Amino acid sequence: TITGISVGGLPDGIVDTDMIAASAASPEKLGDNIIIQTSIVTTDNVTSVNSDGSYTDIMTHSFTPKRSDSKLLYHIMFQCYLNNSGGVSNGVDYRILKDSTTIKEQHWGNYLNNASYQHDWYPQHNVIDVVTPGTTANLTFKLQGRKYQGQSSSWQTNFGEDTRSGSAVGSTIVWKIEELSV
C-alpha cells in the first residue's frame, strides 16, 4: 500500500512504456486522427475488364472497424493500360463499393481522344478518400473497373498493368485502409 500520493503526484520518469498495458490509452485519450489500425491488400495480377462493357471486380478488401464513428482513410494505387489506336476514344472507368453501395466513381479518367491521340498509354491512378464505417461489423470494399463509358467497341482496358519486364514487377495494385479516431 502506498499512501500520500495525489493525482498526478508521481515524479516524471517513473512510468515508462513497459509499465503501460497494450491499448491502455483509448482513442478518446489519444485525440483525433490517431491511427487505430491499418490493413493493406496487394495483388500481382493484371485484370482485363469484360468485353461487354459491364463492371468487372478488380480487387476486394475486407476490413472490420473497431469503432463505428471512426474515419476510414483509403488509398488505392493502380496502373492501367489504355489503347485507342483502333479508331475509338478510350479512358478509365472505375468505382469503389462499400458492401454493395458505390462510394466513389470516376468516368473518363485519363481520357484519350482518338482524334488527337492514337496510341497506347499506361497511366497510374491514386485514389484517396475518407468514409465513416457506421458499424463495427466486417465491411467488404471492392474496386471495379470497365471500359470507357461501358462501350464494348473500346479497346480492352487492363487494371494492374505492369510496364516492366522480368521477375521484379512487384504488386500491381496496392490498397491501404487506415482507421482513424475522431
Beta strands, then each sheet from edge to edge (+ up, - down):
strand 1: 35-43
strand 2: 47-48
strand 3: 56-63
strand 4: 71-83
strand 5: 90-98
strand 6: 101-112
strand 7: 120-121
strand 8: 124-131
strand 9: 139-147
strand 10: 158-159
strand 11: 173-180
sheet 1: 1+ 11- 4+ 7-
sheet 2: 1+ 11- 4+ 8-
sheet 3: 1+ 11- 4+ 10- 2+
sheet 4: 3+ 9- 5+ 6-
end
